[in-house]
Amino acid sequence: MDVGFGRTVEPDRGRLLSDALTRWVEQALGRAPTRIDEYQRALTHGSTAQATYERLEFLGDRVLGLSVAEWLYDRFPAESEGALSKRFNALVTGAVCADIARAIGVVPHLKLGKQARDDGAGDSDNVLGDVMEALIGAFYLDHGHDAARALVRNLWSSRIDAQLRVPRHPKSALQEWAAAHNRRPPEYAIVDKSGPGHAPRFTVRVTIGKLAAVEATGTSKQEAETAAAKAMLAQLGG
């Protein structure tokens, strides 16, 4: 009797989970999924030892890049390649993708192994950024390029609208500040690295000669250097 009951409950539970994910995908991405398995895979971390988001992330990264590049090309017809590149690089970072993933409610739907969950992978910019790209890849496979382009424009619209001026990368801005004030170029050094492979934490110190030194952390060396440069500019009033 118990065995028969168990056989009935498990399929029902799986169907309920699938139905809940279907409703969430439609709400978060704007269209009902027809290939729910792709979205399940897009939300699955490697720590589960199941089919993971990595291949979909590869695809979604390219779909996102093309969609944003095309958008910027049309939106700013008078700008140079260099200016467009600065806008592009500011819009497609892992941190931006992670913020958008949080905004659409990805976190409760992540499939993580216990150790990865305990290590904080559910709030890792690296993981959430990758998952956001994987979801774009799944959406592209489900609905095609035009729909995926519209999805990117919808999710990224407030960010591109906020770019009234070409953004300056903090490291470039700090380099320019040092040159303008006859100071030595900024120097960056990793002072600490911690955390598991899927959720690392880097601490970087930036110095400008003996003038100032600032430390900042990030989920990658590049992110920590950027945060340190930004903090240094704030300290210097630049």
Secondary structure, DSSP 8 states (H G I E B T S, - for coil): -HHHHHHHHHHHHHHHHHHHHHHHHHHHHSS--S-HHHHHHHTB-GGGSSS-SHHHHHHHHHHHHHHHHHHHHHH-TT--HHHHHHHHHHHS-HHHHHHHHHHTT-GGG-B--HHHHHTTGGG-HHHHHHHHHHHHHHHHHHH-HHHHHHHHHHHHHHHHHT-SS----HHHHHHHHHHHTT----EEEEEEEES-TTS-EEEEEEEETTTEEEEEEESSHHHHHHHHHHHHHHHHT-
